[in-house]
């Protein structure tokens, strides 16, 4: 399957910017997001990873002597690389429940002890993970809970925004995450004292950096210019195809991170102003995306043996893309062989579990069996929920997935 090089559907449903956003009157992004999400006025950082680093440093000061950070075994490598900036901290991967993004309660309980600084609950792919179980286990040993909602700005657990159940929450404003400032982070705590400690930590740990701010501002303009199907090939599609041609799936999805990819600086006022203006369009955009995703989730779920991640009762996620679990790696790989370079917004989220990234290994502590997380990595693919993915193009994706399943069953 192929598609014109002049048409490349983005792999996620990022909110497009308008030129009016760049000319908008000054307004506070922190105050705008606080109103939109009903959270304390958040601290704006240069990235979601920077927000996590500031959170970890703050917790290290509050809970001195604790050196273990428990994270999902299947998550962004940047979560683990954050430990490099927090001396003495070791990353402890925890397995998932089968076919789920939720941490395995039994393994989590066995990993938590008096040396545990925090447990990270990751609301992956816009979905709402189980925070309550992690809270109960973490609190039994005096550890904190951090909600990594990098991909889930706008999602709710019950009536509240994600990030308000745990001790600390953060979102990402990276390109493709929905709302963007061309990298940015949103950090907050429901605890007033802890929130003020986060404010102080960010004030001391995130200096102004003009060079990085110029770089990110240019990237924000590039996002406005190139984030559309008739231009995205040149800034995304070509690099994707080159990486796949040389067999580098990690580079193809952009997982080839190192500590050099984590600058620490303040988020510039001008970029905050652009994102604040764009926030006015975000609720309607998320609502339209939910309707589109629910319709397509129903179609995907009719495929035999296929599971699409959804939210449990009382949980309302957002839909940057749909996370699809094929019955086996064989069927997933067969589908990806035809879809990955077809320009239809089909890709993979993270290629590996954390112990399989070489740059992460030196930061890891003891590791138990991660069979469910490894199975999750082997069987999943993601389908864009972009408004540019028409019903006709989505039907083409369904056709390939159906053929992959039929071919596997007939062999």
C-alpha positions in Angstrom: 0.0 0.0 0.0 1.3 3.5 -0.8 0.0 7.0 -0.7 1.2 10.1 -2.5 4.3 11.7 -1.0 2.4 14.9 -0.9 0.0 13.4 1.7 1.2 12.3 5.1 -1.4 12.0 7.9 0.2 12.9 11.3 0.4 10.0 13.7 -1.3 12.0 16.4 -4.2 14.4 16.6 -2.3 17.6 17.5 -4.3 20.8 17.6 -3.3 22.9 14.6 -2.2 26.5 15.3 -3.6 29.6 13.6 -1.7 32.7 12.8 -4.0 34.6 15.1 -2.4 32.6 18.0 0.9 34.3 17.3 -0.7 37.7 17.3 -2.9 37.2 20.4 -3.0 39.6 23.3 -0.7 38.5 26.2 -2.3 36.1 28.6 -1.1 33.7 31.2 -0.8 30.1 30.0 -0.7 28.9 33.7 -3.9 30.7 34.5 -5.6 29.6 31.3 -4.8 25.9 31.9 -5.8 26.3 35.6 -9.3 27.4 34.5 -9.6 24.9 31.7 -8.5 21.9 33.8 -9.6 23.1 37.3 -6.1 22.5 38.7 -3.9 24.8 40.8 -2.1 27.3 38.6 0.6 25.1 37.2 4.3 25.7 36.8 5.3 25.9 33.2 8.5 24.0 32.3 10.4 23.5 29.1 9.2 19.9 28.7 7.3 17.1 30.3 10.6 15.5 31.1 11.8 18.7 32.8 8.6 18.7 34.9 9.3 15.2 36.0 12.9 16.1 36.9 11.7 19.0 39.0 9.2 16.8 40.7 11.8 14.1 41.5 14.2 16.7 42.9 11.5 18.1 45.1 10.6 14.7 46.4 14.3 13.9 47.1 14.4 16.9 49.4 11.1 15.9 51.1 12.0 12.2 51.4 15.8 12.1 51.8 17.6 8.8 51.6 15.0 7.2 49.3 16.6 6.0 46.0 14.0 3.9 44.1 11.6 5.2 41.4 9.1 2.7 40.2 7.9 3.2 36.7 5.9 1.2 34.1 8.2 -1.1 32.2 6.6 0.1 29.0 6.9 3.9 28.9 8.8 6.7 27.2 12.6 6.2 27.7 12.8 9.9 28.7 11.0 8.9 32.0 13.9 6.7 32.9 16.6 9.1 31.6 15.2 11.7 34.0 16.9 9.8 36.8 20.3 11.0 35.4 19.5 14.5 36.6 18.6 13.3 40.1 21.8 11.8 41.6 21.4 8.6 43.6 18.0 7.7 42.0 17.5 4.2 40.4 14.7 3.3 38.0 12.8 0.1 38.9 10.6 -1.1 36.0 7.3 -2.7 37.0 5.3 -5.0 34.8 1.8 -4.3 33.6 -1.4 -6.2 33.9 -2.1 -8.3 30.8 -3.4 -6.3 27.8 -3.4 -3.1 29.9 -1.4 0.0 30.7 -2.1 -0.4 34.5 0.8 -1.5 36.8 0.6 -5.0 38.0 -0.5 -4.7 41.7 1.3 -7.9 42.8 4.6 -6.9 41.4 4.3 -3.3 42.4 3.7 -4.4 46.0 6.8 -6.6 45.9 8.9 -3.7 44.6 7.8 -1.0 47.0 9.7 -0.7 50.2 11.1 2.0 52.6 13.6 3.0 49.9 10.9 3.9 47.4 10.8 7.6 46.6 7.8 7.5 44.3 5.7 5.4 41.9 4.9 6.8 38.5 1.5 6.0 37.1 1.4 6.7 33.3 -1.8 7.6 31.6 -0.6 6.3 28.3 -2.0 7.2 24.9 -4.7 9.5 26.4 -6.1 6.7 28.5 -6.8 6.9 32.2 -4.7 4.4 34.2 -5.5 3.0 37.6 -4.1 5.5 40.1 -6.0 4.3 43.2 -4.3 0.9 43.4 -0.8 2.5 43.1 -1.7 5.1 45.7 -2.7 2.5 48.2 0.5 0.5 47.7 2.8 3.5 47.6 1.3 5.1 50.7 1.8 1.8 52.7 5.5 2.4 52.5 5.5 6.2 52.7 6.2 6.8 49.0 4.7 9.4 46.7 2.7 8.9 43.5 3.5 10.9 40.4 0.9 11.0 37.6 2.6 11.1 34.2 -0.2 12.5 32.0 2.1 13.7 29.3 -0.2 12.3 26.6 -3.5 13.0 28.3 -4.0 16.8 28.8 -7.8 17.2 29.2 -8.5 13.7 30.5 -10.5 13.1 33.7 -10.6 10.5 36.4 -14.1 10.9 37.7 -14.9 14.6 37.8 -11.3 15.7 38.2 -8.4 16.3 35.9 -5.7 13.7 35.8 -2.9 14.6 38.2 -5.1 15.5 41.1 -5.2 12.0 42.7 -1.5 11.6 43.0 0.9 13.8 44.9 2.2 15.4 41.7 0.9 15.5 38.2 2.3 16.8 34.9 1.3 17.1 31.3 3.4 17.6 28.1 3.0 20.4 25.5 5.3 18.6 23.0 4.3 18.6 19.4 1.6 16.0 18.7 0.4 15.9 22.3 -2.7 18.0 21.6 -2.0 21.5 22.8 1.6 22.5 22.0 4.2 25.2 22.6 6.8 23.2 20.7 7.9 21.4 23.9 6.7 22.5 27.2 5.6 21.0 30.5 2.7 21.6 33.0 3.6 20.7 36.6 1.3 20.9 39.6 0.3 19.4 43.0 -3.0 19.3 44.8 -1.1 19.8 48.0 -0.5 23.5 48.5 2.8 23.1 50.4 4.2 20.6 47.9 3.0 22.9 45.1 5.0 25.8 46.5 8.0 23.6 46.8 7.7 22.7 43.1 7.5 26.4 42.3 10.7 27.0 44.3 12.5 24.1 42.7 11.6 25.3 39.1 12.7 28.8 39.9 16.1 27.5 41.0 16.5 24.7 38.5 15.2 26.1 35.2 17.3 29.1 34.1 16.6 31.3 31.1 18.3 30.0 28.0 18.0 32.3 24.9 19.5 29.7 22.5 17.0 27.0 23.4 14.1 29.5 23.3 15.0 30.7 19.8 15.3 27.0 18.7 11.9 26.1 20.1 10.3 29.3 18.7 11.5 28.4 15.3 10.1 24.9 15.8 6.7 26.4 16.8 6.6 28.4 13.6 7.6 25.2 11.7 4.7 23.4 13.3 2.3 26.0 12.1 3.7 25.8 8.6 4.2 22.0 8.2 1.7 20.3 10.4 -0.7 19.5 7.5 -0.9 16.4 5.3 0.5 18.1 2.1 3.7 19.2 3.9 4.3 16.7 6.7 6.2 14.3 4.5 9.1 16.7 4.3 9.6 17.1 8.0 8.4 13.7 9.2 7.8 11.2 6.4 11.2 11.2 4.8 13.0 10.6 8.1 10.6 7.8 9.0 11.1 6.0 5.7 14.9 6.3 6.0 14.9 4.8 9.5 12.7 1.9 8.4 14.8 1.3 5.3 17.9 0.8 7.5 15.9 -1.3 10.0 16.0 1.2 12.8 12.5 1.1 14.3 13.6 3.0 17.4 14.6 6.0 15.3 11.5 5.6 13.2 9.3 6.4 16.2 11.7 8.9 17.7 12.7 6.8 20.7 16.5 7.2 20.2 16.8 9.6 23.2 19.9 10.3 25.3 20.5 12.7 28.2 21.7 15.2 25.7 18.0 15.5 24.5 16.9 16.9 27.9 17.7 20.6 28.3 16.5 22.3 31.4 15.3 25.9 31.0 12.3 28.1 31.4 9.4 28.1 28.9 9.4 31.4 27.1 6.6 33.9 27.5 6.0 34.3 23.8 5.5 30.5 23.3 3.2 30.4 26.4 1.2 33.2 24.8 0.7 31.2 21.6 -0.4 28.1 23.5 -2.7 30.1 25.7 -4.5 31.5 22.7 -4.8 28.1 21.1 -6.4 26.7 24.3 -9.6 28.4 23.4 -10.1 25.9 20.6 -9.0 22.9 22.5 -12.3 21.8 24.2 -14.2 21.6 20.9 -11.2 19.8 19.2 -11.0 17.2 22.0 -14.8 16.7 21.9 -14.8 16.1 18.1 -11.8 13.8 18.5 -13.7 11.7 21.1 -16.7 11.2 18.8 -14.4 10.2 15.9 -12.4 7.9 18.1 -15.4 6.1 19.6 -16.8 5.4 16.2 -13.5 4.0 15.0 -12.9 2.1 18.2 -16.1 0.2 17.6 -15.0 -0.7 14.0 -11.6 -1.8 15.1 -13.0 -3.9 18.0 -15.0 -5.9 15.5 -11.8 -7.4 14.1 -11.3 -10.9 15.5 -8.8 -11.0 18.4 -8.1 -7.3 18.3 -8.3 -5.1 21.4 -8.4 -1.3 21.5 -7.5 0.4 24.7 -10.4 2.2 26.2 -11.3 3.8 29.6 -13.1 2.1 32.5 -16.3 3.4 34.1 -16.1 7.0 35.3 -12.9 7.7 33.4 -12.8 10.0 30.4 -9.6 10.0 28.4 -8.6 12.0 25.4 -7.8 10.5 21.9 -4.6 11.6 20.2 -4.6 8.2 18.6 -6.0 4.7 19.1 -3.8 2.1 20.7 -4.5 -1.3 19.0 -3.4 -4.7 20.3 -3.2 -7.3 17.6 -3.6 -11.0 18.6 0.2 -11.7 18.1 3.4 -10.0 17.0 3.2 -11.9 13.7 -0.1 -10.1 12.8 1.1 -6.8 14.1 4.3 -7.0 12.1 2.4 -8.0 8.9 0.1 -5.0 9.3 3.0 -2.6 10.0 4.9 -3.8 6.9 2.2 -2.4 4.8 1.0 0.5 6.9 4.0 2.1 8.5 5.1 3.9 5.3 1.7 4.3 3.7 1.2 7.9 5.0 -1.9 6.9 6.9 -0.8 7.9 10.4 -0.2 4.3 11.6 2.9 3.8 13.7 4.1 2.3 17.0 4.3 4.1 20.3 7.4 2.9 22.1 9.4 0.1 20.5 10.8 -1.6 23.6 10.4 -2.0 27.3 12.9 0.1 29.3 15.6 -2.6 29.8 16.0 -2.8 26.0 17.1 0.8 25.6 21.0 0.9 25.9 21.0 4.4 27.3 18.5 3.5 30.0 20.3 0.3 31.3 22.9 2.2 33.5 20.0 3.9 35.3 18.1 0.7 36.2 17.9 -1.1 39.5 16.8 -4.6 40.1 14.4 -5.9 37.5 11.8 -8.7 37.8 9.9 -10.5 35.0 8.3 -8.0 32.6 6.5 -10.5 30.4 3.2 -8.6 30.1 4.9 -5.3 29.2 7.0 -7.1 26.7 4.0 -8.7 25.2 2.3 -5.3 25.0 5.3 -3.9 23.1 5.3 -6.8 20.7 1.6 -6.6 19.8 0.6 -3.0 19.7 0.4 -0.4 17.0 -1.2 3.0 17.0 -3.7 4.6 14.6 -3.9 8.3 14.3 -7.1 10.1 15.4 -6.3 13.1 13.3 -9.2 14.9 11.7 -7.3 14.6 8.5 -7.6 10.8 8.5 -10.8 10.6 6.5 -13.3 7.7 6.7 -12.0 6.5 3.3 -8.4 6.4 4.5 -9.5 4.7 7.8 -11.3 2.1 5.8 -8.0 1.3 4.0 -6.4 0.8 7.4 -9.1 -1.6 8.4 -8.7 -3.5 5.2 -5.0 -4.1 5.8 -5.6 -5.1 9.4 -8.3 -7.6 8.4 -6.1 -9.1 5.7 -3.2 -9.5 8.1 -5.5 -11.4 10.5 -6.9 -13.6 7.7 -3.5 -14.4 6.3 -2.3 -15.4 9.7 -5.2 -17.7 10.3 -4.8 -19.4 6.9 -1.1 -20.2 7.4 
